[in-house]
């Protein structure tokens, strides 16, 4: 069984994105197959140089660089949404696969909150 | 000889809070209909804002439905286990007696059948023979 976690919420301003990330890491902790798709405002997770201290918050993306070490198989990002938020795919610091088409059908379980 | 059709197995995840969203209400209507049609609900998992449903302290006006009480009665009647995600719960002030004691809080607000637990209970629901349905709050 393979699960896709869709993070379509920005890293700050709402807890939902972080709670989706917790779900992804829980799946990997239990050796379940999981990919994460960043879409909509969720692509802002992939920006470099977060400054969470200005918001008195933790760096939401801190664990992202280690996602694959923790067992998350693939990080995916919507090409259209990267463009919409003016994020240059060539500048991404994470190993991210770009997707242009819906990918839900490749998964047994898809989670959006 | 005819074989018996297995009962559909369901897991329900509620992420919307009562009185901020309709998620707990819709989930309860669904759950009642599913049970009436012979389905088995393996577990209810409260996550994100959905953990608010577990609070004993919810007190809507007397002419509004108390969704906490409705859910409690339903869960007890059908002996359905319910997990209140600990990470979501603690930061929202939802605690059972054990957590209240651990964090030196004056009182708990979660009692049985609601049970504080981890995301592992949600992960366990994700199996080929169980359909997991999400009842979301509003963004």
gemmi code that builds the backbone of each chain (N, CA, C; Angstrom):
import gemmi

chains = {
    "A": [
        ("UNK", (0.838, -1.197, 0.000), (0.000, 0.000, 0.000), (0.875, 1.251, 0.000)),
        ("UNK", (0.605, 2.141, -0.930), (1.420, 3.345, -1.061), (0.543, 4.591, -0.850)),
        ("UNK", (1.041, 5.514, -0.045), (0.260, 6.694, 0.336), (0.902, 7.964, -0.201)),
        ("UNK", (0.069, 8.876, -0.649), (0.524, 10.207, -1.050), (-0.030, 11.227, -0.055)),
        ("UNK", (0.858, 12.004, 0.528), (0.444, 13.110, 1.394), (0.534, 14.393, 0.563)),
        ("UNK", (-0.574, 15.064, 0.391), (-0.599, 16.299, -0.404), (-0.537, 17.498, 0.543)),
        ("UNK", (0.555, 18.222, 0.495), (0.688, 19.422, 1.324), (0.366, 20.626, 0.448)),
        ("UNK", (-0.827, 21.166, 0.683), (-1.261, 22.312, -0.134), (-1.463, 23.548, 0.742)),
        ("UNK", (-0.876, 23.502, 1.920), (-0.943, 24.625, 2.849), (0.459, 25.187, 3.052)),
        ("UNK", (0.577, 26.492, 3.251), (1.914, 27.074, 3.428), (2.529, 26.627, 4.760)),
        ("UNK", (3.846, 26.745, 4.885), (4.504, 26.261, 6.103), (4.169, 27.079, 7.346)),
        ("UNK", (3.749, 28.320, 7.174), (3.385, 29.163, 8.319), (2.003, 29.759, 8.065)),
        ("UNK", (1.344, 30.154, 9.136), (0.003, 30.724, 8.997), (-1.082, 29.708, 9.274)),
        ("UNK", (-0.745, 28.441, 9.276), (-1.698, 27.374, 9.560), (-0.902, 26.169, 10.033)),
        ("UNK", (-1.488, 25.410, 10.959), (-0.806, 24.196, 11.434), (-0.981, 23.023, 10.482)),
        ("UNK", (-1.922, 23.164, 9.532), (-2.285, 21.994, 8.724), (-1.100, 21.402, 7.976)),
        ("UNK", (-0.256, 22.269, 7.411), (0.891, 21.756, 6.670), (1.809, 20.939, 7.553)),
        ("UNK", (2.050, 21.442, 8.765), (2.916, 20.709, 9.685), (2.278, 19.398, 10.106)),
        ("UNK", (0.956, 19.422, 10.271), (0.288, 18.187, 10.685), (0.273, 17.167, 9.537)),
        ("UNK", (0.223, 17.646, 8.309), (0.366, 16.729, 7.172), (1.774, 16.139, 7.136)),
        ("UNK", (2.758, 16.983, 7.412), (4.142, 16.507, 7.435), (4.322, 15.437, 8.521)),
        ("UNK", (3.693, 15.663, 9.688), (3.749, 14.659, 10.764), (3.167, 13.329, 10.302)),
        ("UNK", (2.099, 13.396, 9.511), (1.493, 12.159, 9.010), (2.481, 11.416, 8.100)),
        ("UNK", (3.155, 12.186, 7.244), (4.111, 11.556, 6.322), (5.239, 10.877, 7.095)),
        ("UNK", (5.768, 11.560, 8.100), (6.878, 10.980, 8.856), (6.412, 9.803, 9.713)),
        ("UNK", (5.168, 9.825, 10.151), (4.656, 8.670, 10.901), (4.574, 7.448, 10.006)),
        ("UNK", (4.106, 7.657, 8.786), (4.050, 6.524, 7.853), (5.441, 5.948, 7.632)),
        ("UNK", (6.411, 6.826, 7.406), (7.764, 6.314, 7.148), (8.334, 5.645, 8.396)),
        ("UNK", (7.979, 6.148, 9.590), (8.462, 5.530, 10.830), (7.936, 4.103, 10.978)),
        ("UNK", (6.744, 3.858, 10.397), (6.168, 2.518, 10.463), (6.461, 1.723, 9.176)),
        ("UNK", (7.487, 2.173, 8.451), (7.930, 1.467, 7.236), (6.847, 1.359, 6.179)),
        ("UNK", (5.956, 2.352, 6.130), (4.958, 2.391, 5.063), (5.510, 3.241, 3.919)),
        ("UNK", (5.128, 2.894, 2.712), (5.594, 3.641, 1.543), (4.832, 4.954, 1.450)),
        ("UNK", (5.563, 6.043, 1.356), (4.902, 7.353, 1.331), (5.701, 8.339, 0.478)),
        ("UNK", (4.976, 9.104, -0.334), (5.527, 10.242, -1.068), (4.811, 11.498, -0.586)),
        ("UNK", (5.457, 12.643, -0.754), (4.826, 13.927, -0.421), (4.736, 14.761, -1.690)),
        ("UNK", (3.551, 15.295, -1.947), (3.356, 16.217, -3.072), (3.120, 17.619, -2.532)),
        ("UNK", (3.925, 18.576, -2.959), (3.712, 19.982, -2.613), (2.934, 20.634, -3.749)),
        ("UNK", (1.783, 21.170, -3.402), (0.927, 21.776, -4.426), (0.305, 23.036, -3.847)),
        ("UNK", (-0.265, 23.853, -4.700), (-0.868, 25.094, -4.233), (0.147, 25.902, -3.436)),
        ("UNK", (-0.347, 26.534, -2.355), (0.548, 27.327, -1.506), (1.570, 26.458, -0.773)),
        ("UNK", (1.361, 25.152, -0.810), (2.309, 24.229, -0.175), (3.693, 24.239, -0.798)),
        ("UNK", (3.810, 24.730, -2.034), (5.142, 24.775, -2.658), (6.077, 25.720, -1.894)),
        ("UNK", (5.501, 26.595, -1.078), (6.353, 27.513, -0.305), (7.204, 26.795, 0.740)),
        ("UNK", (6.854, 25.548, 1.047), (7.727, 24.728, 1.899), (9.109, 24.581, 1.275)),
        ("UNK", (9.164, 24.639, -0.034), (10.415, 24.337, -0.743), (11.314, 25.555, -0.886)),
        ("UNK", (10.859, 26.686, -0.436), (11.708, 27.882, -0.500), (12.904, 27.722, 0.426)),
        ("UNK", (13.978, 28.337, 0.044), (15.181, 28.351, 0.885), (15.052, 29.516, 1.870)),
        ("UNK", (15.882, 29.483, 2.878), (16.021, 30.616, 3.798), (14.731, 31.007, 4.517)),
        ("UNK", (14.048, 30.010, 5.072), (12.932, 30.350, 5.951), (13.476, 31.178, 7.120)),
        ("UNK", (12.685, 32.130, 7.597), (13.077, 32.919, 8.771), (11.992, 32.835, 9.847)),
        ("UNK", (11.786, 31.631, 10.372), (10.673, 31.424, 11.308), (10.844, 32.174, 12.614)),
        ("UNK", (12.088, 32.540, 12.957), (12.305, 33.240, 14.229), (11.564, 34.581, 14.259)),
        ("UNK", (11.323, 35.149, 13.067), (10.577, 36.410, 13.022), (9.135, 36.216, 13.476)),
        ("UNK", (8.654, 34.990, 13.349), (7.286, 34.657, 13.763), (7.262, 33.942, 15.105)),
        ("UNK", (8.429, 33.837, 15.725), (8.563, 33.050, 16.959), (8.070, 31.623, 16.750)),
        ("UNK", (8.462, 31.077, 15.623), (8.086, 29.697, 15.318), (9.324, 28.876, 14.996)),
        ("UNK", (9.124, 27.547, 14.999), (10.203, 26.650, 14.589), (10.267, 26.616, 13.071)),
        ("UNK", (11.417, 26.227, 12.553), (11.550, 26.069, 11.111), (10.755, 24.846, 10.665)),
        ("UNK", (9.631, 25.113, 9.990), (8.743, 24.019, 9.610), (9.410, 23.046, 8.649)),
        ("UNK", (10.340, 23.556, 7.852), (10.953, 22.718, 6.814), (12.238, 22.046, 7.284)),
        ("UNK", (12.490, 22.143, 8.604), (13.764, 21.625, 9.131), (13.996, 20.156, 8.756)),
        ("UNK", (12.934, 19.364, 8.860), (13.090, 17.927, 8.609), (13.040, 17.553, 7.138)),
        ("UNK", (12.719, 18.546, 6.305), (12.498, 18.227, 4.900), (13.764, 17.702, 4.213)),
        ("UNK", (14.896, 18.274, 4.584), (16.141, 17.848, 3.940), (16.484, 16.401, 4.289)),
        ("UNK", (15.918, 15.926, 5.418), (16.214, 14.544, 5.820), (15.058, 13.605, 5.502)),
        ("UNK", (14.076, 14.100, 4.757), (12.865, 13.300, 4.530), (13.191, 11.937, 3.929)),
        ("UNK", (14.079, 11.936, 2.951), (14.371, 10.661, 2.299), (15.182, 9.737, 3.202)),
        ("UNK", (15.996, 10.321, 4.078), (16.728, 9.500, 5.051), (15.735, 8.854, 6.016)),
        ("UNK", (14.687, 9.605, 6.369), (13.680, 9.064, 7.288), (12.772, 8.042, 6.601)),
        ("UNK", (12.816, 7.960, 5.295), (12.036, 6.932, 4.622), (10.964, 7.447, 3.698)),
        ("UNK", (10.805, 8.756, 3.586), (9.874, 9.275, 2.580), (10.515, 9.011, 1.213)),
        ("UNK", (9.785, 8.329, 0.337), (10.418, 7.869, -0.896), (10.694, 9.005, -1.874)),
        ("UNK", (9.681, 9.825, -2.116), (9.857, 10.880, -3.123), (9.193, 12.165, -2.674)),
        ("UNK", (9.817, 13.271, -2.980), (9.192, 14.589, -2.833), (8.792, 15.049, -4.228)),
        ("UNK", (7.534, 15.402, -4.385), (7.022, 15.846, -5.679), (6.546, 17.290, -5.540)),
        ("UNK", (6.587, 18.030, -6.629), (6.076, 19.404, -6.597), (5.376, 19.711, -7.904)),
        ("UNK", (4.307, 20.455, -7.778), (3.536, 20.855, -8.953), (4.298, 21.937, -9.718)),
        ("UNK", (4.590, 21.642, -10.956), (5.304, 22.605, -11.804), (4.527, 23.911, -11.922)),
        ("UNK", (3.221, 23.801, -12.129), (2.408, 24.999, -12.313), (2.398, 25.860, -11.054)),
        ("UNK", (2.345, 25.212, -9.889), (2.277, 25.984, -8.643), (3.632, 26.591, -8.287)),
        ("UNK", (4.710, 25.910, -8.623), (6.029, 26.544, -8.442), (6.100, 27.831, -9.257)),
        ("UNK", (5.601, 27.733, -10.480), (5.624, 28.901, -11.352), (4.731, 30.008, -10.783)),
        ("UNK", (3.552, 29.605, -10.310), (2.596, 30.577, -9.776), (3.191, 31.349, -8.603)),
        ("UNK", (3.996, 30.657, -7.794), (4.612, 31.321, -6.630), (6.038, 31.792, -6.931)),
        ("UNK", (6.383, 31.778, -8.207), (7.675, 32.308, -8.660), (8.848, 31.645, -7.941)),
        ("UNK", (8.783, 30.323, -7.863), (9.889, 29.554, -7.294), (10.588, 28.850, -8.449)),
        ("UNK", (11.857, 29.110, -8.595), (12.632, 28.544, -9.709), (12.982, 27.087, -9.397)),
        ("UNK", (12.454, 26.141, -10.179), (12.747, 24.723, -9.898), (14.248, 24.431, -9.876)),
        ("UNK", (15.011, 25.194, -10.633), (16.453, 24.976, -10.679), (17.157, 25.363, -9.389)),
        ("UNK", (16.490, 26.125, -8.553), (17.117, 26.600, -7.311), (16.682, 25.800, -6.077)),
        ("UNK", (15.895, 24.756, -6.284), (15.404, 23.999, -5.127), (16.558, 23.272, -4.454)),
        ("UNK", (16.618, 23.364, -3.131), (17.728, 22.720, -2.437), (17.439, 21.254, -2.107)),
        ("UNK", (16.191, 20.856, -2.286), (15.830, 19.461, -2.028), (15.767, 18.690, -3.342)),
        ("UNK", (15.843, 17.376, -3.213), (15.708, 16.529, -4.402), (14.219, 16.334, -4.667)),
        ("UNK", (13.702, 17.118, -5.592), (12.256, 17.164, -5.834), (11.973, 16.783, -7.285)),
        ("UNK", (10.962, 15.937, -7.485), (10.527, 15.607, -8.845), (9.350, 16.510, -9.211)),
        ("UNK", (9.418, 17.095, -10.382), (8.357, 17.996, -10.830), (7.253, 17.201, -11.523)),
        ("UNK", (6.012, 17.556, -11.210), (4.894, 16.865, -11.856), (3.968, 17.895, -12.497)),
        ("UNK", (3.474, 17.540, -13.655), (2.582, 18.439, -14.395), (1.177, 17.882, -14.532)),
        ("UNK", (1.035, 16.599, -14.201), (-0.261, 15.934, -14.340), (-0.699, 15.407, -12.972)),
        ("UNK", (-2.010, 15.180, -12.791), (-2.473, 14.568, -11.534), (-1.795, 13.208, -11.309)),
        ("UNK", (-1.425, 12.938, -10.066), (-0.705, 11.687, -9.777), (-1.483, 10.776, -8.828)),
        ("UNK", (-2.661, 11.219, -8.402), (-3.403, 10.460, -7.384), (-3.588, 8.991, -7.749)),
        ("UNK", (-3.813, 8.728, -9.026), (-4.130, 7.355, -9.422), (-2.981, 6.380, -9.202)),
        ("UNK", (-1.793, 6.900, -8.962), (-0.647, 6.008, -8.731), (-0.580, 5.525, -7.275)),
        ("UNK", (-1.539, 5.954, -6.448), (-1.472, 5.662, -5.012), (-2.724, 4.925, -4.536)),
        ("UNK", (-2.527, 4.126, -3.469), (-3.666, 3.435, -2.859), (-4.444, 4.366, -1.941)),
        ("UNK", (-3.719, 5.351, -1.393), (-4.339, 6.220, -0.395), (-3.773, 7.626, -0.577)),
        ("UNK", (-4.647, 8.610, -0.656), (-4.214, 9.999, -0.828), (-4.804, 10.826, 0.313)),
        ("UNK", (-3.955, 11.589, 0.986), (-4.414, 12.389, 2.130), (-4.271, 13.873, 1.815)),
        ("UNK", (-5.397, 14.573, 1.912), (-5.442, 16.041, 1.858), (-6.228, 16.500, 3.067)),
        ("UNK", (-5.788, 17.510, 3.742), (-6.553, 18.006, 4.900), (-7.087, 19.393, 4.610)),
    ],
    "B": [
        ("UNK", (-22.661, -24.099, -1.478), (-22.949, -23.396, -0.232), (-22.540, -21.930, -0.371)),
        ("UNK", (-23.482, -21.038, -0.046), (-23.202, -19.605, -0.191), (-22.249, -19.132, 0.895)),
        ("UNK", (-21.306, -18.279, 0.504), (-20.391, -17.727, 1.507), (-20.914, -16.366, 1.963)),
        ("UNK", (-20.646, -16.064, 3.208), (-21.122, -14.800, 3.773), (-20.265, -13.646, 3.266)),
        ("UNK", (-20.917, -12.575, 2.832), (-20.177, -11.389, 2.392), (-19.565, -10.712, 3.607)),
        ("UNK", (-18.243, -10.428, 3.571), (-17.633, -9.777, 4.725), (-18.195, -8.376, 4.917)),
        ("UNK", (-18.291, -7.963, 6.173), (-18.785, -6.611, 6.461), (-17.727, -5.609, 6.021)),
        ("UNK", (-18.151, -4.525, 5.339), (-17.183, -3.490, 4.975), (-16.526, -2.931, 6.227)),
        ("UNK", (-15.236, -2.686, 6.138), (-14.490, -2.175, 7.276), (-14.093, -0.723, 7.016)),
        ("UNK", (-14.407, 0.148, 7.967), (-14.170, 1.577, 7.768), (-13.315, 2.158, 8.889)),
        ("UNK", (-12.541, 3.178, 8.530), (-11.871, 4.021, 9.517), (-12.291, 5.451, 9.241)),
        ("UNK", (-12.605, 6.194, 10.291), (-13.044, 7.577, 10.109), (-12.016, 8.519, 10.731)),
        ("UNK", (-11.605, 9.508, 9.959), (-10.674, 10.527, 10.453), (-11.410, 11.868, 10.439)),
        ("UNK", (-11.465, 12.517, 11.582), (-12.153, 13.809, 11.682), (-11.112, 14.881, 11.974)),
        ("UNK", (-11.016, 15.873, 11.090), (-10.023, 16.937, 11.294), (-10.663, 18.310, 11.493)),
        ("UNK", (-11.968, 18.366, 11.486), (-12.664, 19.637, 11.716), (-13.264, 19.672, 13.110)),
        ("UNK", (-13.227, 20.831, 13.755), (-13.744, 20.965, 15.112), (-15.247, 21.173, 15.098)),
        ("UNK", (-15.932, 20.683, 16.155), (-17.353, 20.997, 16.270), (-17.524, 22.490, 16.495)),
        ("UNK", (-18.570, 23.042, 15.956), (-18.927, 24.463, 16.096), (-18.027, 25.400, 15.288)),
        ("UNK", (-16.909, 24.892, 14.742), (-16.148, 25.654, 13.758), (-16.344, 25.056, 12.378)),
        ("UNK", (-16.764, 23.806, 12.357), (-16.992, 23.116, 11.080), (-18.127, 22.129, 11.281)),
        ("UNK", (-18.584, 21.550, 10.187), (-19.650, 20.556, 10.271), (-19.088, 19.139, 10.272)),
        ("UNK", (-17.759, 19.036, 10.309), (-17.135, 17.725, 10.138), (-17.616, 16.672, 11.150)),
        ("UNK", (-17.627, 16.956, 12.457), (-18.072, 15.902, 13.390), (-19.530, 15.496, 13.166)),
        ("UNK", (-20.362, 16.467, 12.799), (-21.779, 16.191, 12.565), (-21.952, 15.302, 11.334)),
        ("UNK", (-21.279, 15.669, 10.248), (-21.373, 14.879, 9.015), (-20.818, 13.481, 9.236)),
        ("UNK", (-19.720, 13.404, 9.975), (-19.106, 12.094, 10.238), (-20.048, 11.212, 11.044)),
        ("UNK", (-20.764, 11.806, 11.990), (-21.680, 11.003, 12.812), (-22.859, 10.502, 11.981)),
        ("UNK", (-23.370, 11.353, 11.114), (-24.458, 10.912, 10.228), (-23.990, 9.761, 9.351)),
        ("UNK", (-22.785, 9.909, 8.816), (-22.226, 8.852, 7.972), (-22.056, 7.564, 8.776)),
        ("UNK", (-21.493, 7.711, 9.979), (-21.210, 6.528, 10.796), (-22.494, 5.774, 11.145)),
        ("UNK", (-23.521, 6.527, 11.482), (-24.800, 5.883, 11.820), (-25.357, 5.123, 10.611)),
        ("UNK", (-25.268, 5.756, 9.443), (-25.779, 5.099, 8.232), (-24.942, 3.868, 7.886)),
        ("UNK", (-23.640, 3.979, 8.073), (-22.750, 2.847, 7.744), (-23.038, 1.657, 8.650)),
        ("UNK", (-23.191, 1.928, 9.949), (-23.495, 0.849, 10.906), (-24.846, 0.219, 10.557)),
        ("UNK", (-25.800, 1.071, 10.205), (-27.144, 0.568, 9.881), (-27.113, -0.346, 8.663)),
        ("UNK", (-26.146, -0.123, 7.781), (-26.041, -0.951, 6.580), (-25.069, -2.102, 6.766)),
        ("UNK", (-24.617, -2.315, 7.980), (-23.819, -3.510, 8.265), (-22.320, -3.305, 8.245)),
        ("UNK", (-21.858, -2.081, 8.071), (-20.403, -1.846, 8.059), (-19.848, -1.913, 9.483)),
        ("UNK", (-18.555, -2.131, 9.546), (-17.882, -2.142, 10.840), (-16.904, -0.970, 10.878)),
        ("UNK", (-16.990, -0.168, 11.900), (-16.058, 0.963, 12.032), (-14.917, 0.526, 12.941)),
        ("UNK", (-13.747, 0.415, 12.357), (-12.580, -0.094, 13.104), (-12.141, 0.894, 14.167)),
        ("UNK", (-12.120, 2.151, 13.774), (-11.641, 3.179, 14.709), (-12.025, 4.552, 14.181)),
        ("UNK", (-12.224, 5.463, 15.114), (-12.357, 6.887, 14.777), (-11.071, 7.560, 15.236)),
        ("UNK", (-10.494, 8.361, 14.368), (-9.226, 9.029, 14.699), (-9.456, 10.535, 14.616)),
        ("UNK", (-9.238, 11.221, 15.730), (-9.399, 12.684, 15.775), (-8.037, 13.326, 15.603)),
        ("UNK", (-7.956, 14.208, 14.629), (-6.667, 14.814, 14.289), (-6.862, 16.299, 14.027)),
        ("UNK", (-5.759, 17.041, 14.167), (-5.809, 18.481, 13.926), (-6.937, 19.092, 14.774)),
        ("UNK", (-7.722, 20.011, 14.205), (-8.781, 20.647, 14.993), (-9.862, 19.660, 15.438)),
        ("UNK", (-9.897, 18.509, 14.825), (-10.896, 17.492, 15.182), (-10.781, 17.013, 16.612)),
        ("UNK", (-9.614, 17.212, 17.245), (-9.447, 16.761, 18.637), (-10.376, 17.510, 19.595)),
        ("UNK", (-10.862, 18.683, 19.168), (-11.747, 19.458, 20.047), (-13.016, 18.678, 20.394)),
        ("UNK", (-13.381, 17.751, 19.530), (-14.583, 16.949, 19.773), (-14.470, 16.144, 21.068)),
        ("UNK", (-13.248, 15.859, 21.499), (-13.046, 14.999, 22.673), (-13.220, 15.735, 23.988)),
        ("UNK", (-13.327, 17.036, 23.960), (-13.349, 17.790, 25.216), (-14.681, 17.642, 25.950)),
        ("UNK", (-14.593, 17.183, 27.203), (-15.774, 17.096, 28.065), (-16.358, 18.470, 28.367)),
        ("UNK", (-15.571, 19.507, 28.134), (-15.982, 20.852, 28.554), (-16.793, 21.599, 27.502)),
        ("UNK", (-17.012, 20.983, 26.353), (-17.832, 21.659, 25.343), (-19.231, 21.893, 25.905)),
        ("UNK", (-19.726, 23.083, 25.795), (-21.049, 23.392, 26.339), (-21.780, 24.345, 25.401)),
        ("UNK", (-22.376, 23.789, 24.335), (-23.136, 24.656, 23.423), (-24.417, 25.139, 24.105)),
        ("UNK", (-25.053, 26.161, 23.566), (-26.348, 26.599, 24.103), (-27.337, 25.438, 24.132)),
        ("UNK", (-28.292, 25.506, 25.049), (-29.185, 24.364, 25.293), (-30.054, 24.004, 24.094)),
        ("UNK", (-30.231, 24.936, 23.149), (-31.041, 24.609, 21.972), (-30.176, 24.163, 20.779)),
        ("UNK", (-28.901, 23.874, 21.038), (-28.031, 23.324, 19.985), (-27.565, 21.935, 20.404)),
        ("UNK", (-27.275, 21.113, 19.393), (-26.831, 19.746, 19.672), (-25.441, 19.751, 20.294)),
        ("UNK", (-25.278, 18.924, 21.325), (-23.953, 18.731, 21.917), (-23.279, 17.569, 21.183)),
        ("UNK", (-22.407, 17.882, 20.233), (-21.813, 16.834, 19.382), (-20.862, 15.943, 20.155)),
        ("UNK", (-20.244, 16.476, 21.174), (-19.401, 15.635, 22.034), (-20.248, 14.543, 22.679)),
        ("UNK", (-21.386, 14.936, 23.234), (-22.245, 13.968, 23.914), (-22.837, 12.968, 22.921)),
        ("UNK", (-23.227, 13.443, 21.734), (-23.789, 12.546, 20.713), (-22.756, 11.497, 20.296)),
        ("UNK", (-21.533, 11.976, 20.064), (-20.478, 11.050, 19.648), (-20.144, 10.051, 20.765)),
        ("UNK", (-20.070, 10.558, 21.992), (-19.750, 9.681, 23.130), (-20.761, 8.532, 23.215)),
        ("UNK", (-22.039, 8.887, 23.121), (-23.079, 7.856, 23.223), (-22.955, 6.848, 22.076)),
        ("UNK", (-22.701, 7.354, 20.889), (-22.581, 6.473, 19.721), (-21.388, 5.526, 19.854)),
        ("UNK", (-20.259, 6.069, 20.258), (-19.039, 5.256, 20.392), (-19.214, 4.175, 21.450)),
        ("UNK", (-19.856, 4.540, 22.570), (-20.060, 3.563, 23.648), (-21.053, 2.493, 23.211)),
        ("UNK", (-22.117, 2.931, 22.542), (-23.144, 1.972, 22.121), (-22.565, 0.917, 21.186)),
        ("UNK", (-21.699, 1.356, 20.281), (-21.177, 0.423, 19.273), (-19.764, -0.067, 19.588)),
        ("UNK", (-19.266, 0.329, 20.755), (-17.935, -0.117, 21.212), (-16.863, 0.143, 20.164)),
        ("UNK", (-16.865, 1.369, 19.667), (-15.893, 1.766, 18.637), (-14.747, 2.504, 19.315)),
        ("UNK", (-13.512, 2.056, 19.115), (-12.388, 2.773, 19.724), (-12.158, 4.119, 19.047)),
        ("UNK", (-11.764, 5.104, 19.839), (-11.521, 6.443, 19.291), (-10.199, 6.955, 19.842)),
        ("UNK", (-9.337, 7.357, 18.920), (-8.032, 7.902, 19.300), (-8.046, 9.411, 19.122)),
        ("UNK", (-7.539, 10.110, 20.117), (-7.361, 11.560, 20.044), (-5.863, 11.777, 19.888)),
        ("UNK", (-5.440, 12.272, 18.728), (-3.993, 12.356, 18.455), (-3.301, 13.243, 19.497)),
        ("UNK", (-2.295, 12.689, 20.135), (-1.667, 13.378, 21.269), (-1.008, 14.691, 20.862)),
        ("UNK", (-0.341, 14.713, 19.707), (0.360, 15.937, 19.298), (-0.639, 17.055, 19.007)),
        ("UNK", (-1.718, 16.706, 18.314), (-2.754, 17.706, 18.036), (-3.443, 18.140, 19.327)),
        ("UNK", (-3.651, 17.194, 20.235), (-4.450, 17.465, 21.428), (-3.717, 18.371, 22.417)),
        ("UNK", (-2.479, 18.062, 22.717), (-1.787, 18.792, 23.782), (-1.672, 20.270, 23.452)),
        ("UNK", (-1.322, 20.580, 22.214), (-1.149, 22.002, 21.894), (-2.479, 22.752, 21.867)),
        ("UNK", (-3.589, 22.016, 21.875), (-4.912, 22.658, 21.908), (-5.582, 22.529, 23.275)),
        ("UNK", (-4.817, 22.093, 24.270), (-5.362, 22.014, 25.626), (-6.336, 20.891, 25.834)),
        ("UNK", (-6.175, 19.799, 25.095), (-7.040, 18.632, 25.239), (-6.200, 17.555, 25.932)),
        ("UNK", (-6.535, 17.230, 27.180), (-5.688, 16.331, 27.974), (-6.512, 15.326, 28.763)),
        ("UNK", (-6.029, 14.106, 28.858), (-6.641, 13.152, 29.785), (-5.940, 13.291, 31.137)),
        ("UNK", (-6.334, 12.489, 32.095), (-5.797, 12.657, 33.452), (-4.298, 12.417, 33.497)),
        ("UNK", (-3.834, 11.474, 32.685), (-2.401, 11.170, 32.670), (-1.578, 12.354, 32.149)),
        ("UNK", (-2.032, 12.936, 31.043), (-1.298, 14.078, 30.467), (-1.436, 15.312, 31.364)),
        ("UNK", (-2.607, 15.486, 31.963), (-2.796, 16.636, 32.851), (-1.838, 16.555, 34.030)),
        ("UNK", (-1.669, 15.348, 34.539), (-0.758, 15.158, 35.663), (0.687, 15.374, 35.209)),
        ("UNK", (1.008, 14.825, 34.052), (2.382, 14.927, 33.537), (2.812, 16.371, 33.310)),
        ("UNK", (1.873, 17.197, 32.844), (2.207, 18.588, 32.543), (1.708, 19.557, 33.627)),
        ("UNK", (1.353, 18.997, 34.770), (0.986, 19.813, 35.923), (-0.157, 20.782, 35.596)),
        ("UNK", (-1.179, 20.259, 34.951), (-2.369, 21.056, 34.633), (-3.430, 20.834, 35.709)),
        ("UNK", (-4.310, 21.834, 35.920), (-5.247, 21.718, 37.039), (-6.325, 20.650, 36.850)),
        ("UNK", (-6.624, 20.271, 35.596), (-7.694, 19.285, 35.394), (-7.596, 18.681, 34.000)),
        ("UNK", (-8.060, 17.439, 33.842), (-8.171, 16.863, 32.490), (-9.509, 17.231, 31.879)),
        ("UNK", (-9.640, 17.081, 30.561), (-10.943, 17.274, 29.919), (-11.246, 16.173, 28.911)),
        ("UNK", (-10.488, 15.071, 28.989), (-10.744, 13.926, 28.108), (-10.945, 12.677, 28.969)),
        ("UNK", (-12.078, 12.028, 28.779), (-12.351, 10.783, 29.507), (-12.841, 9.732, 28.519)),
        ("UNK", (-12.914, 8.476, 28.981), (-13.354, 7.391, 28.100), (-14.753, 7.665, 27.541)),
        ("UNK", (-14.999, 7.242, 26.324), (-14.213, 6.341, 25.475), (-13.089, 7.027, 24.707)),
        ("UNK", (-12.998, 8.354, 24.792), (-11.948, 9.066, 24.062), (-10.593, 8.710, 24.690)),
        ("UNK", (-9.644, 8.425, 23.875), (-8.375, 7.918, 24.357), (-7.236, 8.645, 23.637)),
        ("UNK", (-6.333, 9.248, 24.392), (-5.190, 9.931, 23.792), (-4.229, 8.881, 23.226)),
        ("UNK", (-3.780, 9.089, 21.996), (-2.866, 8.116, 21.371), (-2.094, 8.784, 20.244)),
        ("UNK", (-1.327, 7.982, 19.542), (-0.444, 8.526, 18.516), (-0.931, 8.272, 17.096)),
        ("UNK", (-0.195, 8.854, 16.158), (-0.525, 8.665, 14.737), (-0.402, 7.210, 14.295)),
        ("UNK", (0.263, 6.406, 15.104), (0.362, 4.977, 14.777), (-1.008, 4.335, 14.636)),
        ("UNK", (-1.988, 4.831, 15.390), (-3.345, 4.270, 15.275), (-3.957, 4.593, 13.917)),
        ("UNK", (-3.611, 5.760, 13.380), (-4.070, 6.102, 12.012), (-3.341, 5.238, 10.982)),
        ("UNK", (-2.043, 5.085, 11.175), (-1.264, 4.275, 10.227), (-1.836, 2.852, 10.167)),
        ("UNK", (-2.218, 2.331, 11.332), (-2.765, 0.966, 11.384), (-4.045, 0.828, 10.567)),
        ("UNK", (-4.789, 1.934, 10.459), (-6.043, 1.868, 9.692), (-5.796, 1.699, 8.200)),
        ("UNK", (-4.629, 2.143, 7.753), (-4.359, 2.134, 6.313), (-3.967, 0.732, 5.858)),
        ("UNK", (-4.951, -0.084, 5.614), (-4.691, -1.415, 5.099), (-5.636, -1.676, 3.944)),
        ("UNK", (-5.327, -2.718, 3.217), (-6.067, -2.976, 1.987), (-7.545, -3.243, 2.253)),
        ("UNK", (-7.880, -3.789, 3.426), (-9.276, -4.179, 3.647), (-10.074, -3.151, 4.448)),
        ("UNK", (-9.464, -1.984, 4.708), (-10.200, -0.945, 5.422), (-10.223, 0.343, 4.597)),
        ("UNK", (-11.408, 0.893, 4.444), (-11.534, 2.162, 3.726), (-11.509, 3.297, 4.744)),
        ("UNK", (-10.597, 4.227, 4.543), (-10.465, 5.347, 5.489), (-11.089, 6.592, 4.864)),
        ("UNK", (-11.978, 7.214, 5.598), (-12.712, 8.367, 5.082), (-12.424, 9.572, 5.976)),
        ("UNK", (-12.179, 10.705, 5.345), (-11.780, 11.916, 6.059), (-12.922, 12.926, 6.093)),
        ("UNK", (-13.122, 13.512, 7.249), (-14.119, 14.571, 7.421), (-13.361, 15.821, 7.844)),
        ("UNK", (-13.261, 16.744, 6.917), (-12.330, 17.855, 7.072), (-13.003, 19.118, 7.581)),
        ("UNK", (-12.206, 19.948, 8.246), (-12.646, 21.289, 8.565), (-12.476, 22.158, 7.334)),
        ("UNK", (-12.756, 23.424, 7.482), (-12.587, 24.322, 6.343), (-11.217, 24.955, 6.412)),
        ("UNK", (-10.647, 25.182, 5.281), (-9.337, 25.828, 5.248), (-9.473, 27.296, 5.609)),
    ],
}
model = gemmi.Model(1)
for chain_id, residues in chains.items():
    chain = gemmi.Chain(chain_id)
    for i, (resn, *xyz) in enumerate(residues, 1):
        res = gemmi.Residue()
        res.name, res.seqid = resn, gemmi.SeqId(i, " ")
        for name, pos in zip(("N", "CA", "C"), xyz):
            atom = gemmi.Atom()
            atom.name, atom.element = name, gemmi.Element(name[0])
            atom.pos, atom.b_iso = gemmi.Position(*pos), 0.0
            res.add_atom(atom)
        chain.add_residue(res)
    model.add_chain(chain)
structure = gemmi.Structure()
structure.add_model(model)
structure.setup_entities()
